[in-house]
Amino acid sequence: TILTEPAGNINSVFSDADYLYAGSDDNKLYVWDKPSFTLNTSLSDSSRDVVGVFADSQYIYGQGENAKIYIWNRSDFSLFTAISGGGIWDTGYSVYADNNYTYSGINDKIQVKSKSNFAIYTELSDPWSSVKDITAHGSYLYDAGVVISIWDRISFKYIKTLEDNPDAVGAVFIDSNYIYGASEDSNIYIWVGAPTPEFSPTPSPSPTPSTIPTSTPVPTASPTVTPTVIPSSTPTPEGYRTPTPTPTAEPTLTPTPYTSGACHSV
């Protein structure tokens, strides 16, 4: 089937057992029933493009391009709250959530907000670029930008980057065996990652804005990541990356890219 209801470009898509969700340039978040894929509703509270989408058992999250997170109740699709993530010059890119926190990609930072009061708990500064995508698996949090950055999911300390791709990574996905990065050089990069223990978070703190941590994440020991890639041509770096983080030893990758046009999601 082809779903034709959105009037703008589709920026993000997410699915769970009951619904398919999509964020569109027409400022709406669309919800289709599964498996019929009939349109259930369109959520139109956002005043800007909906660029990121995520859902859990309680809420539906839409990241607005205006740096606001719009949160709807999953039970009746009513707007629960809208949380500002910055000023008029700030840009939102992505959203993710777990039992304790919401994570927003705002400019080159991940804003971590406590779900107990939706106040900012901490901000993680990506050392490379804008945070285009966020996901988590086991003990680690991942964000995609120029490279894939990895963070400890409990301490929020910076771990390392995967930077074998010469162009920006628009999306990242993790499963039990691999880390997948969709790159703008038309390749999908695949790293072999050692399985991590299941994430067992402690109860979420209830910080106020005055208690927001301001320290810069410090690199710690690197997880074991042995990369491999699927390509057909050796990409040529474009030379626009200037920061040089110095975490622990980087994986050795022999690129074999898989090409057919720029990749924006995975």
Disulfide bonds with the S-S distance in Angstrom:
none
